[in-house]
Amino acid sequence: MQELTSHYVQTLIQNEPAFCLLRSKSAHLVISFLYENFRKKQKASIVTDELSSLFAVFLQEHLNEEIELADDVDGAENSKSDITELQKIYDIQTRAERYIRSWYSEEKQFLRQYYNERRLSVVELNPSLERLFNFLEKIAQSADNSFVGTESRFQTILFQLRDLNRHINTSPETRIKELREEKRRIDEEIKKIEQTGRVETYTKVQINERLEDISRNSRELISEFRQVEENFRRILHGIYKQQSENTSTRGTILGYTLDTDKKLRESPQGQSFATFWSFISQDSNNEINSMARNIAFRSEVNSSNYDFILGLKNLLYNSGHRIIEQNRSLADRLNMVLQQRQMTDQAQIANLTAEIKKLMHIYQDKVEQQKINSETVQQIENNFLSVETKPEIFFPQGYKVQLPKKIEAFEEIILEEQSFDLRNFSELFNQFYIDEKQLLKRLSAFREKTNKKQFTLAELLEDSPLEKGLAELVAWYGLAVRKNEMTITDDAVDLIQFTKDDVVFKIKVPRIIIG
């Protein structure tokens, strides 16, 4: 965490868009409008024209406060007569568009404007404003004395402390003791339910407390996604900057991108996101949606949280997917830069060649018109390499490819009636899915069976062979890239053997060390 020194706080107040918004005269109008249309409606981005139309309706309801909006845009105080004149000259839609443009200007940056895949201008909240909304929500909740979720927050803290304490303890005896104690409590609860026929449930207050916590934490998580997305965008801007510098080579740009991308992925923020995305994108059992529907339909959820919890999975997935798309844009842009540099090099060669030809024509014309004396001509020609006969140059690229002329023959084709065995097409329908969770279960089972702290993938596969061939082997290497406990070595190889359709395949691959 950054220390809150006086210099840092001063820089933050001067440059952070959220502070800039709070200092403005129209802060209450802008915050309430953006909160309503982005945060409350759970929208990550809105088409610019649509947002302008929504603000025109909002502005119609706050015409008496438009002077504050105009002051912030103009950077000077306006009189009531100035605003009246402005309202006469421009209709409300035009004025709304003017205010929206100022919000995503370089000066304010409350919003970020870009063009989507359909080439429509869209805007989204700056991550700074996402954090501002989280801050304001906490203040609003603290001010509401009728609801303070002390019990649920304490339970969350207690659970995290127990979980942390359990997973930093390396003593097997202590862990076994904890598991036996947990088993004893579970057995007692089962016995109590069997005797009484009743299950203890949360009260309405406890339910709403926990839903408020889920809602708040989810929104904070989405705000962090905005920051991760912004970090990838900064890398993209860095590529633009590198590209604009004449001294930057393709290697320099590539090195900058890979180093920055690696630094971002290895940061706590990047690793945390990778773990989240691994779960949310492979949630084949749809666990989050199933639990959300069960909670919403079986408990008395208040209206403010009902829609949010039902759409939680899609909201989290879409927010995470935007980061994946941003990373994909980064790769596309890098590829474009490298290709452009290659085209630029080819263009420079063509220009130099054309310049040399032009100078040779000028020189030849001057010689023919006798504007250059014979002595000068001789001196110039002495600087050239003379070949008495035609040089023998092997240059196959200079010849045009001559293909034999193909004679097209059109004959009548008679198709015979044939029968097909549908079993031959079974491969089309018997496609399979590599479940990484199953691979990890096999890994854990092998570790428990052999009691080894460190082993290779080859040893694991010797005990538990590949079931789905090369695709499964590739999945193991995909896991190794993402899992810290798995390391791919460059100085050793293993021979992996697997059987498919009664044919034995052997393949040499880099060694994976697990442990």
C-alpha positions, 0 to 999 in steps of 0.5 A: 500500500502506498504511504499517505505522505503529504506529497502523495496526497497532494498529487492525488488531489490534483490528478485523480478524476474523482477529486476533480469531480468532488471539487466541481460545482456540479458534483452532486448532479454529475455523481447522481446521474452517473451513479443512477445510469451506470452503477444502479443499472449495472451497466459497464458501458453506454452508447454516447448518444444514448447517455446524452439523451438520458442526460437531456431528460435529467437536465430538464428536471434540473434546469434551475441548476444548469448554471453550475454545469455551465460554470464547470464546462466554461471554467468561469462563472456565468450569470443567470442571463448568460444561461438564459441566453444559452438555453435560447440558442441551443436546444436541451439535447445539444447542451446535454451532448456538450456536457457529456463531451466535457466529462470524457475530455482530457481535462476531466476524464470522468468517463472514457470514450472509445469505439466498440466493435460496431464502430459506435461511440461508447463511454464507460466510468473511469476506475477512479469514479468506481472507487468514489461510488464505493466510498459514497456507498459506504458513507451512505450505509454508515449513515443509515443507523437502521442497518449495520451488518456487524454480525455478518462482517465479524463472521466473515473476519472470523472465517478468514482468520480461521482459514488463514490460520489453517492453511499456514500451519504445516504440521500434519498432526495439527491439521488432522486434529482440526479435521477430526474436530470439524468431523465431530461437529458435523456428526453432532449436527447430523444427529441433532437434525435426525432427532428434531427434524429441524434445520437451523436457518438464518433470520431475515436480518442475518440474510440481508446482512450477508446479502449486503456484504455480497453486494458490496464486495462484488461491486468492489471486485468489479471496480478492481477489474476496471483498474486491471483493464486500465493497467492493460490499457496503459501498456497499449499506450506505452506501445503507441509511445514506443511506436512514435519514437523513431529510435524504437525498433521492433525488438524494443517494442516487443521487449517493452510489451512482454516485460510489462505484461509479465510484470502485470501478470506476476503482480498480486493483482494479476495473479488474483485475477487469473485465479478468479478467471480460471474459476468463473470461466470453467464453472461448468456446474453453474454453481454461482447461478444455482446458489443465487437462484436458490437464495433469491427464491427461498429467502426474503431478499429485499428488492434492492438486492434481488436483481443484483444477486440473480445477475451476479454471475453474468456481471462478474463474467462480463467484467472479467471478459472485458479484461480478456478482450483488452489483453487480446487487443493488446496482442492484436495491436502489437502484431499490427505494430510489428507488421507495420514496421516490416512494411516500413522497412520495405518501403524505405528500401523501395524509396532508396532504390527509386532515388538511386535510379533517379540520380543515375538518370540525371547523371546519364543526361548530363553526360549525354548533354556534355555538361560533365567533362570527360575527366570528371566522367572518368573519375566517377567511373573509376569508383564503380566496379566494372564487369567486362562480361555479363555476370553469371547470377543465380537468382531463381526468385527473379523468374516468373513461375511457369506452370504447365497449361491445364486442360479442363475437361468436363465429363458427366459424373454418374453417382452410384447409390452407396450405403454408409455405416453411421458408426464411421461418423462416431468421431464427429459426435464423440468429442470430449472436453478436458476438465482441468479440475479432474487433472488436478484431482489425479495430481492430488491422488498421486501425491497422496498415494506416493507421499512424494513432495516433488515429482515429474509429470512423466512419473504421474502419467506412468501411474495414471496414463493419458486418457484423451491423447495429445489434447490432454497432454497439452492441457497439462502444459496449460496448467503448468503455465498458470500454477506456481507449484508446476515448473517447465524446465528447459534443460531436461526432457521426458518421454511420454507414451500414450495409446490411441486406437491400439496405436502406441505414440511416444513423444519427447516433451520438456520436463514438468516438475510438480512440487 
